[in-house]
């Protein structure tokens, strides 16, 4: 769905290219996270997709079409864009903000109103309670949800997210990453997200692309990057606690075994192994009982330790 072929960009006066001969493919319906240190070229890469930055050379393709050959305004109306700080219009209501692109596309009022309500409901905001509010009446997390709703309102096939949760407090950020990530996967849209947060990249991305000085250092699934860093730079970037990060990607139910443990603390099967480990350590228990509608099952501390060891073999 998104393909960059030999793309380069050097800004005037810069000592080196921001992006240099970069090849990148984002499969349709997948979430790809670009990560790396400041100045590595990740935001420049993302902004070349919707032509907020024009490439010097190479091709940027969306759904097989070269984006540089069409009208950039029309292109941006077909690509959702969520950025840090959200960028909501401060004097417009939540409903007006969410309905911006459908309005520009000439949708009828009734259709826009229905779409606004559907999008607010999708991101967990009650339309009756929020559609008339102004941005200053919302929390940071609520504004970010509205930003996602606005980006999704015209049902674009592609969504770009540039440091989308950077301005949200850590507690709200963790919840938003999990909830918005689940929403995007359920919708099956093609998403390119830029982040400096390694946990965010690993949690949200089906594929993670680590960049350095305008080039790709490693591109793979989160689990494989954490288990097999390509070099010392990647290993240092993902951190010495990469085993714990890998546990955050694995549902507790995957290591569960049959059998009831009624005396053990309970945990949901969809909770991560990292959450399970934290609960085990906090309670001093060796086992957790899995809740749910299926047959009784439990998870052991020994199984989690074995999985963590495999992450760094």
RAURKA-V595944 format. One record per backbone hydrogen bond with DSSP energy under -1.0 kcal/mol. NH is the residue of the N-H (numbers start at 0). CO is the residue of the C=O. E is the energy in kcal/mol with one decimal. If there is no record, write none. Layout:
nh->(NH;NH)
co->(CO;CO)
e->(E;E)
//
This chain:
nh->(1;2;3;4;6;7;8;13;17;18;19;21;23;25;29;31;32;33;34;39;44;45;46;47;48;51;52;55;56;58;60;61;62;64;66;68;69;74;75;76;77;79;81;83;85;86;91;93;94;96;97;98;99;102;103;104;105;106;111;112;113;114;115;116;117;118;119;120;121;122;123;124;129;130;132;136;137;142;143;144;145;146;147;148;149;150;151;154;158;159;160;161;162;165;167;172;173;174;175;176;177;178;179;180;181;182;183;184;185;186;187;188;189;190;191;192;193;194;200;201;202;203;204;205;206;207;208;209;210;211;213;214;216;217;219;224;225;226;227;234;235;236;237;238;241;244;245;246;247;248;249;251;252;253;254;256;258;263;266;270;272;272;275;276;277;278;279;280;281;282;283;287;288;289;290;297;298;300;303;304;305;306;307;308;309;310;311)
co->(25;60;23;58;21;56;18;10;8;8;213;6;3;1;26;190;206;192;208;36;40;41;42;43;45;46;46;7;7;4;2;64;0;61;59;65;66;70;71;72;74;157;159;161;82;84;88;132;130;92;93;94;96;98;99;100;102;101;107;108;109;110;111;112;113;114;115;116;117;118;120;119;125;126;129;133;134;138;139;140;141;142;143;144;145;146;147;151;189;79;191;81;193;162;164;168;169;170;171;172;173;174;175;176;177;178;179;180;181;182;183;183;156;29;158;31;160;33;196;197;198;199;200;30;30;219;32;217;34;214;39;211;209;209;207;220;221;222;223;230;231;232;233;234;238;240;241;242;243;245;246;270;268;250;251;297;295;260;288;267;246;249;271;272;273;274;275;276;277;278;279;298;264;296;266;256;287;285;299;300;301;302;303;304;305;306;308)
e->(-1.8;-2.6;-3.2;-2.9;-2.3;-1.7;-2.9;-2.2;-2.1;-1.8;-2.2;-2.8;-2.2;-3.0;-1.8;-3.0;-2.7;-3.5;-2.6;-1.7;-2.3;-2.1;-2.6;-1.2;-1.4;-2.0;-1.7;-2.4;-1.3;-2.0;-3.3;-2.3;-3.2;-1.8;-2.6;-1.6;-1.0;-2.2;-2.3;-1.4;-1.4;-2.6;-2.9;-1.4;-2.3;-2.8;-1.5;-2.4;-2.6;-2.5;-2.7;-2.1;-1.4;-2.1;-2.0;-2.0;-1.4;-2.5;-2.5;-2.8;-2.1;-2.2;-2.9;-2.1;-2.0;-2.6;-2.5;-2.2;-1.9;-1.7;-1.3;-3.0;-1.9;-2.6;-1.4;-2.1;-1.9;-2.6;-2.0;-1.9;-2.2;-2.3;-2.0;-2.5;-2.8;-2.1;-1.7;-2.2;-2.6;-2.9;-2.6;-3.2;-2.3;-1.3;-1.4;-2.7;-2.2;-1.4;-2.7;-2.8;-1.8;-2.7;-3.1;-1.7;-1.8;-2.1;-2.5;-2.0;-2.2;-1.9;-1.2;-1.1;-2.1;-2.9;-2.3;-2.8;-3.2;-2.3;-2.3;-2.3;-2.3;-2.5;-2.3;-2.8;-1.7;-3.2;-3.3;-3.0;-2.9;-2.6;-2.3;-1.5;-3.2;-1.2;-2.0;-2.3;-2.4;-2.2;-2.9;-2.4;-2.5;-2.1;-2.7;-1.3;-1.0;-1.7;-2.3;-1.8;-1.3;-1.6;-1.1;-3.9;-2.6;-1.6;-1.4;-2.7;-2.1;-1.9;-2.2;-1.2;-1.2;-2.3;-2.2;-2.7;-2.2;-2.1;-2.4;-2.6;-2.2;-2.0;-1.6;-2.4;-3.0;-2.3;-2.2;-2.5;-2.4;-2.6;-1.5;-2.4;-2.1;-1.9;-2.5;-2.1;-1.6;-1.0;-1.2)
//
